[in-house]
Amino acid sequence: MVDKTQEIRIGIFISGESKHLKKNIDYKALLPRLRKLSGVVTVQVNPGFINPSGIKFLKKNIRQKKLNRVVIAACSPWLYEETWGDALEKAALNRYLLATADLNNYCWTAHRSKKKATSQVENIIKAACRRVENLEAIPRQKTKCSPRVLVIGGGLTGLCVAQGLAASGYPVTLIEESENPGGLVKDLTSFYEDSPLLYEGDRWEPHAIIRDLIEEIKSSSEINFYNRTAVKKVRGQVGNFAADLSSSHKDWSDTFGAIVVATGMKALSPLPSFKIKESPPITLLSKAAPVIESLFKKRNPASQIVFLMDTESEQGVVTTGVVLQLALRAREAGSNVTVLCKNIRVGAPGLEKLYREARSQGVLFIKYQKKPKIKTDDARVTIQVFDEQMKSENVFDYDLLIVAEQFSGDSKELVKLLHLKVDPEQFFQEENVWLYPIKSSRRGIFIAGACREPLTVKQAQEEAAAVASEVDDLLRSGVFIFYSNTASIDEDKCVFCLTCYRVCPHGAIEMDWEEGVAKVSEIACQTCGICAAECPAKAIQLKHYTDEQLDAEVGTPPKLVIFACEQSGLKAAEAAGKLGWNIPPETLTVRLPCAGKVDSALILKSLQQGAERVLVLGCPQENCHYLRGSTRGTKRVNEIKRRLQEAGLDPERVTIAYLTSKDGAKFRKYVEGVRS
Amino acid sequence: MKSKSRSPEKQVLIIGAGIAGITAAIRLARERVNVQIIDKEPVPGGWSATYGCKAADVCVKCSVCVVEDKIEELLKNPLVRFYPKSSLYSVEHHNSRFRARITPANRHVAAAPKAGRRLAPEAHPPLLEKGAATTGTTNSAREIEIGAVLVATGFKPYDALHKGEYGWKLYPNVITGLEAEQMLLQNGELVKPQDNQPPDKVAFIQCVGSRYAQFDTPAQIRTYCSTICCAYALRMANLLTKRENPAEVTVFYIDLQNYGKGFNTLLDSCRDKIRFIRSIPSQIEGNSGQKLQVTYESLEEGKVVNEDFDLVILSIGMEPRDDASLLARMLKLREDEHGFFEPVHPDDSTITGQEGMFMAGACVSPKTIAASILEAEKAAANILKYIGDKKAPEGKRRLRR
């Protein structure tokens, strides 16, 4: 609640001396009108408020005129909000008592008439003033965080992460489910034997990397390694995760600042789907190297060998590399080699050359789409396959069938334990471009290595480096300093319905079963406001975007109201400006943290107060910065449409559209579409 | 944010402000290292900033929006100094320091690539105009001293003129994948350049300038896969089929390349909407009207087929920049047979073999945006280790227990 007894003193600062603005805005007419607004103490026009002299000017004015609210109108203001926030704090004013108005798109070319452009600028500054009146100070907070890091999985990625973090001075607990560290890579020697993968000339031994890493980790005083250990429970939030760990001989708990998931992937045998079993003529790719080496020892090695790839989903460069290596090796031994695949994957350095080499050595590649049929007796395998290139059904007899394993994500329990989600192929990390490469939906939990997608050794090491840097960035100072501009729950109104718990994409809502209320972890909340919009009891408010503040900003709206996600819609408006198109007059753009924050009441109220059309702009699905915000927003808009139709109104008055920050052209299309 | 130290040993020069350079710069600056980043273009972002979003209602993870985000973060960071329109004149290495001379970009050296207009992405003009604090001026040559160098000079798009049979530049409705990307950025949709109308029938021709060894001159032999073209073609094809009146899309290909996470999901979702033909067309001819006649060998029918399309997109790949060998000589980098910079370590493609010099991104090998980001993270980690080890480890901040 805003303290109504305190006198509101607003200062308006217009960063408006650029040639476009000067040309299009009639300051002589504008400034007196702004000065008459209630609460406005001063209106200043300055060449810019981002250079040191502008900042100084801003601070001086705040102090001298005893301002307690600031409105800054500038081009692309969100770029400088941090700078201005710092300036406000130096002038002893809370940084959240600032509202900005984006001048960028309102006045350059669209408005031929100076008068119209001026009135448009006046409107957006007025909206900012309405907003700023209701803003509240949000205090700065400090929490200590543990410097300890839990790394789950002692494979290549886990070892590299642990090594990287220990080198920066973080105490690391490294746990591994099996007896020995090293994961899949430690067995790679059997995969590749002596043949160098991808790199000619240099002998490359992945197991040597693992050996060195293990030695380093055993000698490091910062790393505690536990084998045959699993996580049983994880509570708490970033900075202070409390994890229960359990090994074969003891159970214990510890507190960790961050958790790194590097559990690797699982190799699944596709043999059951063909109703065949491992037998002398049938083997899996990971076990094939010794078999092929043994060909060299046979007196009469001439045999028919077939490799089968892509049995379920299409495989990546890792499998292709191994298959090509082994095929060449078998060819060397004098065997006839066939590779059955859907597509050959050569999208990594060196692989195309290897493929060409294999072809020139006489390895036969058959590309299929339909699943081949396999029959076997004890000595030979018969494969019936439809060759897509020759368009012919072929039946071949082979002495040896080598089937490539399918890779899949591992540890379903861990996903649940950490409140994470998996992608359609059961790998960790749900599909969202903002999580790539190594983030998870929860702050402080990172995902690296083959548990998020099948990777080469090189990529796994790159991801490990990225994780070590991110963890360092997070925990470096030992304290989290943050502003609690988060969601907050009114305990009196909360009916404990678990809606917020279910919709929060970041696992930031904790249920207090004793008190019977939901609580928001201020440190884990990523301020998207999805819970606030979904709460059926209206018990949740997102600070800085409360219902009261948004209602005031909308006020008596013009014909078109755009609720724009600040990550996409707002920036796309600017991108549209760069393409030479400006927001038309009689439009109000309301900035929201996410399209998931738009609630039904706000949309209905804007319609009720006079808006003809409401356009909600969010990110495309799986591109939302808050993972499921735009999906939630869509559901809500569809619900409103249904209600409008029931009430006999035009449901098309409310629209939702998706774009990204670069989509200036789409922004224009959507806005023009809504207006016509 | 205060920097760790102003001593030259602790400063880093990044050559090229594409996605790899930007990612490394941000990471280094977050670790409070002073970064100088130079680029021949007036704005940061490189090629990746000229691409458009390919999402319909669901994101296809092309990472183009991530680039935009990173450019913003780069320009906001006070520890990064961006030198636009600059190029490297010389680098000397002595006593664990590099002395680099930066000059205004010589437009003859950095001649606009033939294979596509480069639209200057007017990235945040106000920041560049006004934020003089972060932007260096390069009206004249200047000398800087640094402790480490990151080479992230990127790539050159393949020049489709080499493939005369496809009639690029002859027929307006034959465009390259790069032009299609830029069209997406400009228009938000793919249209026929001739009349700006949305096309009904579109063909993508894959591997134009990749995976090909039958050129006349050895310099044109490309026995590598550019890895990016299947990814962007598939995403664009998907977008075209998601229009209100879906276009009929055909993809002519050799093999579809798995670009990583999300590939199988996207492929499964659009497999039945797109016609995939495993055949590379031999030529394109413009016939009467605006149609393009594509000649290819049909495996289904077992004969050569002529088919009409409205728009043909040539999925061009990546090649080394024209000035890559010049730079390789200046910095004593190894070049591979195609002209990309060759790493000396099989597992770490950021190591150049020169002390204090690292590399990342598409100048090492063709890469997607996501792969460039990861490689740049690795390069930044290596640089931090290098400049941290070199002197004064007490500068490393340790946590109190």
Interface residues (C-beta under 8 A of the other chain):
Chain A: S18 G48 I50 N51 P52 A74 C75 S76 L79 E82 P147 G164 A167 S168 G169 Y170 P171 P196 L198 Y199 D202 W204 P206 I209 S313 E314 Q315 G316 V317 N343 I344 R345 V346 G347 A348 P349 L351 E352 K353 R356 K367 E388 Q389 M390 K391 D423 P424 E425 F427 Q429 E431 N432 V433 W434 Y436 P437 R452 E453 V457 K458 Q459 Q461 E462 E463 A465 A466 A468 S469 D472 D473 L475 R476 G478 S568 K571 K578 L579 C619 P620 Q621 E622 N623 Y658 L659 T660 S661 K662 D663 G664 A665 K666 R668 K669
Chain B: R27 R30 E31 G52 C53 A55 A56 D57 V58 C59 K61 C62 S63 V64 C65 V66 E68 D69 E72 L75 K76 E122 H124 P125 P126 L127 K130 G131 A132 A133 L185 Q186 N187 G188 E189 R211 A213 T223 Y224 C225 T227 C230 D255 L256 Q257 N258 Y259 G260 K261 G262 F263 N264 T265 L267 D268 R278 L299 E300 G302 P346 D347 D348 S349 S365 A370 A371 I373 L374 E375 E377 K378 A380 A381 N382 L384 K385 K396 R397 R398 L399 R400 R401
